Amino acid sequence: MSIEFLIKLRDASQMIADAANEELEKHNPTTKTAQTNIEYEKILWVKVKNQKGEPYQRYPAYQQQPDTTNTNYLALVEKIKKDNYHRHDGLKYWLFQDKTTIGRKPA
């Protein structure tokens, strides 16, 4: 087996797990309530590209501090910390290593 094949297999497995988790979240009333409370577009997303040149969005901008009075940002950080990632409306959300920067891209 080649490394490239293993990488593709890993990525496909992760997509299956993510899809299963998303479907489970749809049927979990507590998750659904938490999702409706977050107004995602009230977070000031910044468009950037990763090291491979692929576009994604992040908040806050590079080397900036987040607005800790933004309740939508705070709720989303807590949601991601709880589940290690978050999916909503076709987007996947994750935290960077600093645990304050959020990234998002199409799932």
NORHUSUL-V890692 format. One record per residue. N is the residue number from 0. D_CENTER is the distance of its C-alpha to the mean C-alpha in Angstrom with 2 decimals. Layout:
N:D_CENTER / N:D_CENTER
This chain:
0:31.16 / 1:29.59 / 2:26.55 / 3:25.09 / 4:25.59 / 5:23.94 / 6:20.83 / 7:20.73 / 8:21.43 / 9:18.65 / 10:16.09 / 11:17.70 / 12:17.67 / 13:13.96 / 14:13.56 / 15:16.15 / 16:14.62 / 17:11.24 / 18:13.57 / 19:15.70 / 20:13.15 / 21:12.06 / 22:15.83 / 23:16.58 / 24:14.25 / 25:16.22 / 26:19.37 / 27:18.55 / 28:20.01 / 29:18.50 / 30:14.87 / 31:16.02 / 32:17.64 / 33:14.75 / 34:12.64 / 35:15.69 / 36:16.14 / 37:13.14 / 38:14.17 / 39:11.13 / 40:13.70 / 41:15.48 / 42:13.08 / 43:14.69 / 44:12.26 / 45:14.05 / 46:14.36 / 47:14.83 / 48:15.42 / 49:14.69 / 50:17.81 / 51:18.35 / 52:18.42 / 53:15.42 / 54:13.88 / 55:10.42 / 56:9.82 / 57:9.52 / 58:11.02 / 59:13.63 / 60:15.61 / 61:16.86 / 62:19.27 / 63:18.86 / 64:18.49 / 65:16.13 / 66:18.05 / 67:18.32 / 68:20.20 / 69:17.33 / 70:16.81 / 71:13.77 / 72:12.02 / 73:13.58 / 74:12.70 / 75:8.93 / 76:9.42 / 77:11.69 / 78:9.69 / 79:7.03 / 80:10.34 / 81:12.05 / 82:10.15 / 83:8.66 / 84:5.20 / 85:4.79 / 86:6.06 / 87:8.30 / 88:10.99 / 89:10.28 / 90:6.84 / 91:3.87 / 92:0.60 / 93:3.37 / 94:6.86 / 95:9.73 / 96:13.01 / 97:14.38 / 98:12.19 / 99:12.29 / 100:10.39 / 101:6.83 / 102:5.71 / 103:4.76 / 104:7.18 / 105:9.16 / 106:8.74
